């Protein structure tokens, strides 16, 4: 079954992001963007938190494998409602598959940290981003992409390239990349 995403194309990094360490319950909106976006270098175990762009990199022959960690602050007034994990980019040159996992400890704040672990937890599913096409869920687990909204909590995800997918980047400030939609 295909679950539509909103997808387009990008490779830019001139953006900014705000970070928050604990949930605050404020007015409702229908789309949530990450409070913190972080890059995790699999080979070194370093996490660069509070970055201006997301990046997933897995290139054959290149020893650098990068995943992106995102943390969302879910509003309190989303209680008893359903959420959906979405992904949108502005550019993609070739079809790319991305696995989504929940995170045991969402990364918040900013700066470089030797985390040693990305705190990867449960598999949510796999989506495909195509050039000038709508990305879609190719494979899903019981954890997603739709789920009960965890109101008043900070939730985290890790985005991981599948196979030798190349590189996928997006600009955080302009609202591309991962997001959570309030369904009802």
N, C-alpha and C positions, 0 to 999 in steps of 0.2 A: 504494500500500500504506500502511496506517495503522499507525504505531508508537505504542502507548499511552504516555502520560505520566500522572503523578499530578498533578491540577490541582484547585484549589479557588479561593477568592477573598480579596483583601486590599487595603488601602490604608493601611498604618501604617508609621511610621518610628522607633519608640522601641526601638532594639536596639543591640547592640555586636558587634564582630568582632575577632578576633585576626589579626595579620599575621605572616608569616614570610618571610624573604628567600631562604633556601636550604633544600633538602630535608633532612629528617632521616628516617632509616629507623626507624620505630617499629611497634608492633603493628598487626595487620590489622583492618580493619573492612570492611563491605560497601558503605557509602555514604560518599563524600567530599563535603564541603562546601567552598566556596572559602576559601582562607586569606586572600585579599584581594579585596574588591569595590570597584570604582572607577567613578565616573561620568565620562564624557567628553563635553564640550560641543563639538559639531561646529563651531559658528559661531565660538567663541573659541579653540579648541585647548587649553583648560585641562582637566586631569585632577584630580579630587578623589579621592584614594586612601584606602582604609581607611574607607569610609562604612558606616553602620549599615543602609542600605536600598539596594536596587537600583531603578533607574528606567530605563524606556525611554519616550522621549517624541518623538512626531512628529505634530504637530497642524497641520492646514491653516491658513494665515494666521499662525501663530506662528513667529517666526524662531529660536526656541530648539529645537534638536534634540539630544536626549541619548541616548547609548548607554551600556551597562554593560559594563565590562571585569571579568573574573574570572580569578583565578589559583588553580590547584589544586596541592597538593604530593602527588604520587602515591607511596605507600609502596613501598619496595624489594621487599617480599614479594609485590607484585602482578605480578612478572615472569612472562612466558610465559602471561599470562591475558588475558581479553577484558573490555573496559570498555564502558559505554554512557553517553552524555550524556543526562541527564534534566532536566526542569523542572517545578516545582510552585509554585503560588501559592495564596493564601487567597481572593483576590477578583478578579473581572474583570467589568466591566459589559457589555461587548460583545465579540464575537469579535475576537481580536487575532492578527496574524501577526507572527512574529519570525524574522529570519534569524540564523544562528549562523555565525561565522567563527573560524578559529584566529587566534592572535596571535603575531607574530614575537618580541616581547619582553613577556612577561607583566608587568603592573604590580604591584609589591609595595610594602609599607610603607604609610605614611599621609601625609596632607597634600595641599595643593594645589600642582600643578606645571604650568608651561606646557610641556606635552609637544610640542605642535605636530603630533603624530601619534598615532593610536590603534594603530599597528603592525598594522593589519588584514592578514591573509594569505589563506588558502584558505577558500572557502565549504564549510561542513559540511552545511547543510540549513536547512529552514524548518519551524517547528512552529506550531500553532494552539492558543491558549488560549481556551476557551469558558466562559461564565458557568455555574457549577454543572455542569460536565462535565469529562471527562478530556481534557487537551491531547494532541495527537498530532502526529507528524511528517507533514507534507504533502508535502515534497520533500526528498530526500536526495542527497548526492554520494558519491563513493567514500571521502571522509574521515569519514563518520559516518552515523548516530549511534553505531554500534558500531565499535570499533577496538582494536588491540592496546594493552594498558595500557603507558604509558611509565614504567615503574617507576623510582623514584628521581629523577624529574625534576619541575620546575615547568612546568606547561602552562597556557596562557592562551587565553581565548575572548573574543569580543566579541558582544554581543547587540544587534541593530539592529531598530528598528521598520520594518515594511513598509508602503508607501503612507502614507496619513494615518491611522495606526492609533490615534491618541489617546495615552493614557498608561497604562502598566502599572507598578505598583510592588510590591515585596515586602520583607519583613523578613528580614534575613540571619540574625540570631541564633536565630530559631525554626526554622530549617532549611528555609525556603521559597526558591524561586528555582532557579538552576541547581545541579546536582549530578552526580557521576559514580558510577555503580553498578558494582560488581565482579560480572560475570556468572558466570564459571567459571575 
